[in-house]
Amino acid sequence: MHVKRFEDAQPYEAPNHRDVVGLRLQGFEDGGPQNQWVGLSQFLPGGGAGPDTTPFEKVYVVLDGEMTVESGGSETVLRKYDSCTIAPGEVRTLENRSNHTCSMLVVIPYPAKAN
């Protein structure tokens, strides 16, 4: 078992994100998960990300607040404990349109290793 305390989570910068603090909860460390990493994104009101895409899928789980997710010409609002999967190559935009901070768990596979 690999335990990492919240107090030990390190911040990270996510490209094309604004008004957000990301904390790496698990991953990129000895003894941690082998297939994916887990982050906690805390978006201020008006904060968001994108539009952009990645070559791997992502899972978002809203823990508190709400997040508007736009993809493929449609949008939906995720609220507490709602989740979504963004497919590889899917263009998405995130925006916190509320006046409350949105806390969101993010699960992403590790990038492919160069040969």
N, CA, C and O atoms as a GROMACS GRO file, in nm:
protein
  460
    1MET      N    1   0.085  -0.118   0.000
    1MET     CA    2   0.000   0.000   0.000
    1MET      C    3   0.089   0.123   0.000
    1MET      O    4   0.190   0.129   0.070
    2HIS      N    5   0.050   0.221  -0.080
    2HIS     CA    6   0.122   0.348  -0.086
    2HIS      C    7   0.029   0.458  -0.036
    2HIS      O    8  -0.071   0.489  -0.100
    3VAL      N    9   0.061   0.514   0.079
    3VAL     CA   10  -0.020   0.621   0.138
    3VAL      C   11   0.050   0.754   0.115
    3VAL      O   12   0.171   0.766   0.136
    4LYS      N   13  -0.027   0.851   0.073
    4LYS     CA   14   0.024   0.988   0.059
    4LYS      C   15  -0.075   1.080   0.128
    4LYS      O   16  -0.192   1.083   0.092
    5ARG      N   17  -0.029   1.153   0.224
    5ARG     CA   18  -0.114   1.244   0.300
    5ARG      C   19  -0.140   1.371   0.219
    5ARG      O   20  -0.055   1.417   0.143
    6PHE      N   21  -0.259   1.426   0.238
    6PHE     CA   22  -0.296   1.548   0.166
    6PHE      C   23  -0.194   1.660   0.189
    6PHE      O   24  -0.164   1.738   0.099
    7GLU      N   25  -0.142   1.666   0.311
    7GLU     CA   26  -0.043   1.770   0.344
    7GLU      C   27   0.083   1.757   0.259
    7GLU      O   28   0.157   1.854   0.243
    8ASP      N   29   0.108   1.639   0.204
    8ASP     CA   30   0.228   1.615   0.124
    8ASP      C   31   0.205   1.630  -0.026
    8ASP      O   32   0.299   1.616  -0.104
    9ALA      N   33   0.082   1.656  -0.067
    9ALA     CA   34   0.052   1.674  -0.209
    9ALA      C   35   0.123   1.798  -0.261
    9ALA      O   36   0.122   1.903  -0.197
   10GLN      N   37   0.184   1.785  -0.377
   10GLN     CA   38   0.260   1.895  -0.437
   10GLN      C   39   0.179   1.961  -0.549
   10GLN      O   40   0.110   1.893  -0.625
   11PRO      N   41   0.187   2.093  -0.558
   11PRO     CA   42   0.116   2.163  -0.667
   11PRO      C   43   0.182   2.133  -0.801
   11PRO      O   44   0.301   2.102  -0.809
   12TYR      N   45   0.102   2.144  -0.906
   12TYR     CA   46   0.154   2.129  -1.042
   12TYR      C   47   0.083   2.228  -1.132
   12TYR      O   48  -0.031   2.267  -1.106
   13GLU      N   49   0.150   2.267  -1.238
   13GLU     CA   50   0.094   2.358  -1.338
   13GLU      C   51   0.035   2.277  -1.451
   13GLU      O   52   0.102   2.191  -1.507
   14ALA      N   53  -0.089   2.302  -1.484
   14ALA     CA   54  -0.154   2.234  -1.596
   14ALA      C   55  -0.160   2.332  -1.714
   14ALA      O   56  -0.207   2.444  -1.698
   15PRO      N   57  -0.113   2.290  -1.831
   15PRO     CA   58  -0.115   2.379  -1.946
   15PRO      C   59  -0.257   2.420  -1.985
   15PRO      O   60  -0.351   2.341  -1.974
   16ASN      N   61  -0.270   2.543  -2.030
   16ASN     CA   62  -0.396   2.598  -2.081
   16ASN      C   63  -0.508   2.597  -1.976
   16ASN      O   64  -0.625   2.582  -2.010
   17HIS      N   65  -0.472   2.611  -1.848
   17HIS     CA   66  -0.567   2.624  -1.738
   17HIS      C   67  -0.554   2.765  -1.681
   17HIS      O   68  -0.448   2.827  -1.689
   18ARG      N   69  -0.662   2.815  -1.623
   18ARG     CA   70  -0.659   2.949  -1.562
   18ARG      C   71  -0.735   2.948  -1.430
   18ARG      O   72  -0.835   2.878  -1.414
   19ASP      N   73  -0.686   3.027  -1.337
   19ASP     CA   74  -0.748   3.041  -1.204
   19ASP      C   75  -0.778   2.905  -1.140
   19ASP      O   76  -0.889   2.876  -1.097
   20VAL      N   77  -0.672   2.823  -1.136
   20VAL     CA   78  -0.684   2.689  -1.079
   20VAL      C   79  -0.556   2.655  -1.005
   20VAL      O   80  -0.447   2.696  -1.045
   21VAL      N   81  -0.569   2.580  -0.898
   21VAL     CA   82  -0.454   2.522  -0.829
   21VAL      C   83  -0.470   2.371  -0.838
   21VAL      O   84  -0.571   2.315  -0.796
   22GLY      N   85  -0.368   2.305  -0.894
   22GLY     CA   86  -0.369   2.160  -0.905
   22GLY      C   87  -0.275   2.100  -0.802
   22GLY      O   88  -0.163   2.147  -0.785
   23LEU      N   89  -0.319   1.995  -0.734
   23LEU     CA   90  -0.236   1.922  -0.639
   23LEU      C   91  -0.228   1.777  -0.685
   23LEU      O   92  -0.330   1.716  -0.714
   24ARG      N   93  -0.108   1.723  -0.692
   24ARG     CA   94  -0.090   1.583  -0.730
   24ARG      C   95  -0.108   1.498  -0.605
   24ARG      O   96  -0.028   1.504  -0.512
   25LEU      N   97  -0.216   1.418  -0.603
   25LEU     CA   98  -0.246   1.333  -0.489
   25LEU      C   99  -0.171   1.201  -0.495
   25LEU      O  100  -0.124   1.150  -0.393
   26GLN      N  101  -0.160   1.145  -0.615
   26GLN     CA  102  -0.089   1.018  -0.636
   26GLN      C  103  -0.025   1.022  -0.774
   26GLN      O  104  -0.080   1.079  -0.868
   27GLY      N  105   0.093   0.961  -0.785
   27GLY     CA  106   0.154   0.945  -0.916
   27GLY      C  107   0.289   1.011  -0.929
   27GLY      O  108   0.324   1.103  -0.855
   28PHE      N  109   0.366   0.961  -1.027
   28PHE     CA  110   0.500   1.011  -1.058
   28PHE      C  111   0.592   1.003  -0.936
   28PHE      O  112   0.673   1.093  -0.913
   29GLU      N  113   0.580   0.894  -0.859
   29GLU     CA  114   0.663   0.878  -0.739
   29GLU      C  115   0.686   0.730  -0.713
   29GLU      O  116   0.605   0.646  -0.752
   30ASP      N  117   0.796   0.699  -0.647
   30ASP     CA  118   0.826   0.560  -0.612
   30ASP      C  119   0.715   0.502  -0.525
   30ASP      O  120   0.669   0.565  -0.429
   31GLY      N  121   0.672   0.382  -0.561
   31GLY     CA  122   0.569   0.313  -0.484
   31GLY      C  123   0.427   0.353  -0.519
   31GLY      O  124   0.332   0.293  -0.470
   32GLY      N  125   0.412   0.455  -0.604
   32GLY     CA  126   0.279   0.504  -0.641
   32GLY      C  127   0.217   0.421  -0.752
   32GLY      O  128   0.271   0.317  -0.790
   33PRO      N  129   0.104   0.466  -0.804
   33PRO     CA  130   0.035   0.391  -0.909
   33PRO      C  131   0.122   0.376  -1.034
   33PRO      O  132   0.202   0.463  -1.067
   34GLN      N  133   0.103   0.263  -1.102
   34GLN     CA  134   0.184   0.232  -1.221
   34GLN      C  135   0.119   0.276  -1.351
   34GLN      O  136   0.188   0.292  -1.452
   35ASN      N  137  -0.014   0.296  -1.352
   35ASN     CA  138  -0.085   0.320  -1.478
   35ASN      C  139  -0.140   0.460  -1.495
   35ASN      O  140  -0.158   0.506  -1.608
   36GLN      N  141  -0.167   0.529  -1.386
   36GLN     CA  142  -0.229   0.661  -1.393
   36GLN      C  143  -0.188   0.745  -1.273
   36GLN      O  144  -0.135   0.694  -1.175
   37TRP      N  145  -0.215   0.875  -1.284
   37TRP     CA  146  -0.192   0.962  -1.170
   37TRP      C  147  -0.324   1.032  -1.137
   37TRP      O  148  -0.414   1.039  -1.220
   38VAL      N  149  -0.333   1.083  -1.015
   38VAL     CA  150  -0.456   1.143  -0.965
   38VAL      C  151  -0.425   1.283  -0.913
   38VAL      O  152  -0.334   1.302  -0.833
   39GLY      N  153  -0.503   1.378  -0.960
   39GLY     CA  154  -0.486   1.516  -0.915
   39GLY      C  155  -0.615   1.572  -0.858
   39GLY      O  156  -0.724   1.521  -0.885
   40LEU      N  157  -0.600   1.677  -0.780
   40LEU     CA  158  -0.714   1.753  -0.729
   40LEU      C  159  -0.701   1.893  -0.786
   40LEU      O  160  -0.604   1.964  -0.757
   41SER      N  161  -0.798   1.933  -0.868
   41SER     CA  162  -0.799   2.068  -0.927
   41SER      C  163  -0.901   2.152  -0.852
   41SER      O  164  -1.016   2.112  -0.834
   42GLN      N  165  -0.857   2.270  -0.808
   42GLN     CA  166  -0.944   2.362  -0.736
   42GLN      C  167  -0.958   2.489  -0.820
   42GLN      O  168  -0.868   2.572  -0.824
   43PHE      N  169  -1.075   2.502  -0.886
   43PHE     CA  170  -1.101   2.613  -0.978
   43PHE      C  171  -1.174   2.725  -0.907
   43PHE      O  172  -1.279   2.703  -0.845
   44LEU      N  173  -1.120   2.845  -0.916
   44LEU     CA  174  -1.189   2.962  -0.864
   44LEU      C  175  -1.307   2.996  -0.954
   44LEU      O  176  -1.314   2.948  -1.067
   45PRO      N  177  -1.402   3.079  -0.907
   45PRO     CA  178  -1.509   3.125  -0.994
   45PRO      C  179  -1.447   3.190  -1.120
   45PRO      O  180  -1.354   3.270  -1.110
   46GLY      N  181  -1.499   3.152  -1.235
   46GLY     CA  182  -1.446   3.203  -1.362
   46GLY      C  183  -1.327   3.123  -1.414
   46GLY      O  184  -1.284   3.143  -1.527
   47GLY      N  185  -1.274   3.034  -1.334
   47GLY     CA  186  -1.160   2.953  -1.376
   47GLY      C  187  -1.202   2.845  -1.474
   47GLY      O  188  -1.320   2.813  -1.487
   48GLY      N  189  -1.104   2.791  -1.542
   48GLY     CA  190  -1.137   2.686  -1.638
   48GLY      C  191  -1.014   2.636  -1.711
   48GLY      O  192  -0.901   2.656  -1.667
   49ALA      N  193  -1.040   2.569  -1.823
   49ALA     CA  194  -0.933   2.511  -1.903
   49ALA      C  195  -0.979   2.495  -2.046
   49ALA      O  196  -1.098   2.478  -2.074
   50GLY      N  197  -0.884   2.502  -2.138
   50GLY     CA  198  -0.910   2.476  -2.278
   50GLY      C  199  -0.960   2.597  -2.353
   50GLY      O  200  -0.958   2.709  -2.303
   51PRO      N  201  -1.005   2.571  -2.474
   51PRO     CA  202  -1.026   2.439  -2.534
   51PRO      C  203  -0.894   2.372  -2.570
   51PRO      O  204  -0.799   2.435  -2.616
   52ASP      N  205  -0.891   2.241  -2.546
   52ASP     CA  206  -0.777   2.161  -2.588
   52ASP      C  207  -0.811   2.014  -2.587
   52ASP      O  208  -0.923   1.974  -2.553
   53THR      N  209  -0.714   1.934  -2.624
   53THR     CA  210  -0.733   1.789  -2.634
   53THR      C  211  -0.604   1.720  -2.593
   53THR      O  212  -0.497   1.781  -2.595
   54THR      N  213  -0.615   1.593  -2.558
   54THR     CA  214  -0.497   1.512  -2.527
   54THR      C  215  -0.509   1.378  -2.599
   54THR      O  216  -0.619   1.339  -2.638
   55PRO      N  217  -0.397   1.308  -2.618
   55PRO     CA  218  -0.403   1.179  -2.686
   55PRO      C  219  -0.445   1.064  -2.594
   55PRO      O  220  -0.440   0.948  -2.635
   56PHE      N  221  -0.486   1.094  -2.472
   56PHE     CA  222  -0.527   0.991  -2.376
   56PHE      C  223  -0.657   1.035  -2.310
   56PHE      O  224  -0.690   1.154  -2.308
   57GLU      N  225  -0.731   0.938  -2.255
   57GLU     CA  226  -0.857   0.973  -2.188
   57GLU      C  227  -0.831   1.032  -2.050
   57GLU      O  228  -0.726   1.011  -1.989
   58LYS      N  229  -0.931   1.106  -2.002
   58LYS     CA  230  -0.927   1.166  -1.869
   58LYS      C  231  -1.062   1.141  -1.803
   58LYS      O  232  -1.165   1.133  -1.870
   59VAL      N  233  -1.060   1.128  -1.671
   59VAL     CA  234  -1.184   1.116  -1.594
   59VAL      C  235  -1.188   1.234  -1.497
   59VAL      O  236  -1.090   1.262  -1.428
   60TYR      N  237  -1.301   1.304  -1.494
   60TYR     CA  238  -1.324   1.413  -1.402
   60TYR      C  239  -1.435   1.374  -1.305
   60TYR      O  240  -1.538   1.320  -1.347
   61VAL      N  241  -1.415   1.401  -1.175
   61VAL     CA  242  -1.517   1.378  -1.073
   61VAL      C  243  -1.528   1.506  -0.991
   61VAL      O  244  -1.431   1.546  -0.926
   62VAL      N  245  -1.643   1.570  -0.993
   62VAL     CA  246  -1.663   1.691  -0.914
   62VAL      C  247  -1.689   1.651  -0.769
   62VAL      O  248  -1.781   1.574  -0.740
   63LEU      N  249  -1.608   1.704  -0.680
   63LEU     CA  250  -1.621   1.675  -0.536
   63LEU      C  251  -1.702   1.781  -0.464
   63LEU      O  252  -1.767   1.754  -0.364
   64ASP      N  253  -1.695   1.905  -0.517
   64ASP     CA  254  -1.770   2.015  -0.457
   64ASP      C  255  -1.784   2.125  -0.561
   64ASP      O  256  -1.695   2.144  -0.644
   65GLY      N  257  -1.895   2.196  -0.557
   65GLY     CA  258  -1.919   2.302  -0.654
   65GLY      C  259  -1.974   2.246  -0.782
   65GLY      O  260  -2.038   2.140  -0.783
   66GLU      N  261  -1.950   2.317  -0.892
   66GLU     CA  262  -1.997   2.271  -1.022
   66GLU      C  263  -1.903   2.318  -1.132
   66GLU      O  264  -1.834   2.419  -1.119
   67MET      N  265  -1.902   2.241  -1.240
   67MET     CA  266  -1.816   2.270  -1.354
   67MET      C  267  -1.894   2.249  -1.482
   67MET      O  268  -1.958   2.145  -1.501
   68THR      N  269  -1.890   2.348  -1.571
   68THR     CA  270  -1.950   2.334  -1.703
   68THR      C  271  -1.847   2.274  -1.796
   68THR      O  272  -1.736   2.326  -1.809
   69VAL      N  273  -1.884   2.164  -1.862
   69VAL     CA  274  -1.795   2.095  -1.955
   69VAL      C  275  -1.858   2.104  -2.093
   69VAL      O  276  -1.973   2.063  -2.113
   70GLU      N  277  -1.783   2.157  -2.190
   70GLU     CA  278  -1.830   2.168  -2.327
   70GLU      C  279  -1.746   2.078  -2.414
   70GLU      O  280  -1.624   2.078  -2.406
   71SER      N  281  -1.814   2.001  -2.499
   71SER     CA  282  -1.744   1.913  -2.591
   71SER      C  283  -1.837   1.878  -2.706
   71SER      O  284  -1.955   1.852  -2.686
   72GLY      N  285  -1.783   1.877  -2.827
   72GLY     CA  286  -1.862   1.835  -2.942
   72GLY      C  287  -1.985   1.919  -2.968
   72GLY      O  288  -2.084   1.868  -3.020
   73GLY      N  289  -1.981   2.046  -2.933
   73GLY     CA  290  -2.094   2.134  -2.958
   73GLY      C  291  -2.204   2.129  -2.853
   73GLY      O  292  -2.304   2.199  -2.865
   74SER      N  293  -2.187   2.048  -2.750
   74SER     CA  294  -2.286   2.046  -2.641
   74SER      C  295  -2.214   2.071  -2.510
   74SER      O  296  -2.093   2.055  -2.498
   75GLU      N  297  -2.294   2.110  -2.410
   75GLU     CA  298  -2.235   2.133  -2.279
   75GLU      C  299  -2.324   2.074  -2.172
   75GLU      O  300  -2.445   2.058  -2.189
   76THR      N  301  -2.261   2.043  -2.059
   76THR     CA  302  -2.333   1.991  -1.944
   76THR      C  303  -2.270   2.048  -1.818
   76THR      O  304  -2.152   2.084  -1.819
   77VAL      N  305  -2.346   2.055  -1.712
   77VAL     CA  306  -2.295   2.102  -1.583
   77VAL      C  307  -2.281   1.981  -1.492
   77VAL      O  308  -2.377   1.910  -1.464
   78LEU      N  309  -2.158   1.958  -1.447
   78LEU     CA  310  -2.132   1.854  -1.349
   78LEU      C  311  -2.140   1.915  -1.210
   78LEU      O  312  -2.083   2.020  -1.183
   79ARG      N  313  -2.213   1.847  -1.122
   79ARG     CA  314  -2.226   1.891  -0.984
   79ARG      C  315  -2.167   1.785  -0.892
   79ARG      O  316  -2.115   1.684  -0.939
   80LYS      N  317  -2.175   1.808  -0.763
   80LYS     CA  318  -2.113   1.720  -0.664
   80LYS      C  319  -2.138   1.572  -0.694
   80LYS      O  320  -2.252   1.528  -0.707
   81TYR      N  321  -2.028   1.498  -0.705
   81TYR     CA  322  -2.021   1.355  -0.732
   81TYR      C  323  -2.058   1.314  -0.874
   81TYR      O  324  -2.058   1.195  -0.906
   82ASP      N  325  -2.090   1.410  -0.962
   82ASP     CA  326  -2.106   1.379  -1.103
   82ASP      C  327  -1.968   1.359  -1.163
   82ASP      O  328  -1.869   1.413  -1.113
   83SER      N  329  -1.961   1.280  -1.270
   83SER     CA  330  -1.832   1.254  -1.334
   83SER      C  331  -1.850   1.242  -1.485
   83SER      O  332  -1.962   1.224  -1.534
   84CYS      N  333  -1.740   1.253  -1.556
   84CYS     CA  334  -1.742   1.232  -1.700
   84CYS      C  335  -1.606   1.179  -1.744
   84CYS      O  336  -1.504   1.198  -1.678
   85THR      N  337  -1.608   1.112  -1.858
   85THR     CA  338  -1.486   1.066  -1.922
   85THR      C  339  -1.469   1.144  -2.051
   85THR      O  340  -1.563   1.157  -2.130
   86ILE      N  341  -1.350   1.198  -2.072
   86ILE     CA  342  -1.316   1.266  -2.196
   86ILE      C  343  -1.229   1.170  -2.277
   86ILE      O  344  -1.124   1.126  -2.230
   87ALA      N  345  -1.274   1.137  -2.397
   87ALA     CA  346  -1.204   1.038  -2.480
   87ALA      C  347  -1.075   1.096  -2.538
   87ALA      O  348  -1.060   1.218  -2.548
   88PRO      N  349  -0.982   1.009  -2.577
   88PRO     CA  350  -0.861   1.057  -2.644
   88PRO      C  351  -0.899   1.137  -2.770
   88PRO      O  352  -0.984   1.094  -2.848
   89GLY      N  353  -0.836   1.252  -2.788
   89GLY     CA  354  -0.862   1.334  -2.904
   89GLY      C  355  -0.987   1.419  -2.896
   89GLY      O  356  -1.012   1.499  -2.987
   90GLU      N  357  -1.068   1.405  -2.792
   90GLU     CA  358  -1.191   1.483  -2.777
   90GLU      C  359  -1.156   1.624  -2.728
   90GLU      O  360  -1.090   1.640  -2.625
   91VAL      N  361  -1.201   1.725  -2.800
   91VAL     CA  362  -1.177   1.864  -2.760
   91VAL      C  363  -1.277   1.899  -2.651
   91VAL      O  364  -1.397   1.876  -2.667
   92ARG      N  365  -1.228   1.956  -2.541
   92ARG     CA  366  -1.316   1.995  -2.431
   92ARG      C  367  -1.275   2.130  -2.375
   92ARG      O  368  -1.159   2.170  -2.382
   93THR      N  369  -1.374   2.198  -2.318
   93THR     CA  370  -1.353   2.323  -2.248
   93THR      C  371  -1.419   2.309  -2.111
   93THR      O  372  -1.529   2.256  -2.099
   94LEU      N  373  -1.350   2.357  -2.007
   94LEU     CA  374  -1.404   2.358  -1.871
   94LEU      C  375  -1.421   2.502  -1.826
   94LEU      O  376  -1.336   2.587  -1.855
   95GLU      N  377  -1.532   2.532  -1.756
   95GLU     CA  378  -1.550   2.666  -1.701
   95GLU      C  379  -1.634   2.659  -1.574
   95GLU      O  380  -1.743   2.602  -1.573
   96ASN      N  381  -1.582   2.718  -1.467
   96ASN     CA  382  -1.657   2.731  -1.342
   96ASN      C  383  -1.737   2.859  -1.351
   96ASN      O  384  -1.683   2.968  -1.330
   97ARG      N  385  -1.864   2.848  -1.382
   97ARG     CA  386  -1.952   2.965  -1.400
   97ARG      C  387  -2.023   3.004  -1.271
   97ARG      O  388  -2.105   3.095  -1.271
   98SER      N  389  -1.992   2.936  -1.162
   98SER     CA  390  -2.057   2.966  -1.034
   98SER      C  391  -1.972   3.064  -0.954
   98SER      O  392  -1.861   3.101  -0.995
   99ASN      N  393  -2.024   3.105  -0.841
   99ASN     CA  394  -1.951   3.193  -0.750
   99ASN      C  395  -1.881   3.114  -0.639
   99ASN      O  396  -1.834   3.173  -0.542
  100HIS      N  397  -1.875   2.982  -0.652
  100HIS     CA  398  -1.811   2.895  -0.554
  100HIS      C  399  -1.692   2.825  -0.617
  100HIS      O  400  -1.689   2.802  -0.738
  101THR      N  401  -1.594   2.791  -0.535
  101THR     CA  402  -1.481   2.713  -0.584
  101THR      C  403  -1.530   2.574  -0.623
  101THR      O  404  -1.614   2.515  -0.554
  102CYS      N  405  -1.478   2.522  -0.732
  102CYS     CA  406  -1.508   2.386  -0.775
  102CYS      C  407  -1.386   2.299  -0.748
  102CYS      O  408  -1.277   2.328  -0.796
  103SER      N  409  -1.405   2.192  -0.670
  103SER     CA  410  -1.298   2.095  -0.645
  103SER      C  411  -1.328   1.972  -0.730
  103SER      O  412  -1.436   1.914  -0.723
  104MET      N  413  -1.229   1.933  -0.809
  104MET     CA  414  -1.250   1.825  -0.904
  104MET      C  415  -1.133   1.727  -0.900
  104MET      O  416  -1.017   1.767  -0.910
  105LEU      N  417  -1.165   1.599  -0.887
  105LEU     CA  418  -1.066   1.493  -0.894
  105LEU      C  419  -1.041   1.462  -1.042
  105LEU      O  420  -1.135   1.454  -1.121
  106VAL      N  421  -0.914   1.446  -1.078
  106VAL     CA  422  -0.876   1.420  -1.216
  106VAL      C  423  -0.791   1.293  -1.219
  106VAL      O  424  -0.693   1.282  -1.145
  107VAL      N  425  -0.828   1.198  -1.304
  107VAL     CA  426  -0.753   1.073  -1.318
  107VAL      C  427  -0.706   1.066  -1.463
  107VAL      O  428  -0.786   1.069  -1.556
  108ILE      N  429  -0.573   1.057  -1.481
  108ILE     CA  430  -0.513   1.060  -1.615
  108ILE      C  431  -0.405   0.953  -1.624
  108ILE      O  432  -0.324   0.939  -1.532
  109PRO      N  433  -0.402   0.878  -1.735
  109PRO     CA  434  -0.293   0.781  -1.751
  109PRO      C  435  -0.160   0.853  -1.771
  109PRO      O  436  -0.156   0.968  -1.815
  110TYR      N  437  -0.054   0.784  -1.739
  110TYR     CA  438   0.078   0.841  -1.764
  110TYR      C  439   0.099   0.858  -1.914
  110TYR      O  440   0.045   0.780  -1.993
  111PRO      N  441   0.178   0.958  -1.954
  111PRO     CA  442   0.209   0.974  -2.096
  111PRO      C  443   0.288   0.852  -2.146
  111PRO      O  444   0.360   0.787  -2.070
  112ALA      N  445   0.273   0.824  -2.273
  112ALA     CA  446   0.348   0.712  -2.333
  112ALA      C  447   0.497   0.739  -2.323
  112ALA      O  448   0.541   0.853  -2.341
  113LYS      N  449   0.575   0.635  -2.294
  113LYS     CA  450   0.719   0.650  -2.284
  113LYS      C  451   0.781   0.652  -2.422
  113LYS      O  452   0.740   0.578  -2.512
  114ALA      N  453   0.881   0.737  -2.439
  114ALA     CA  454   0.951   0.744  -2.567
  114ALA      C  455   1.034   0.617  -2.586
  114ALA      O  456   1.095   0.567  -2.492
  115ASN      N  457   1.036   0.568  -2.707
  115ASN     CA  458   1.115   0.446  -2.737
  115ASN      C  459   1.262   0.478  -2.756
  115ASN      O  460   1.341   0.388  -2.782
   0.00000   0.00000   0.00000
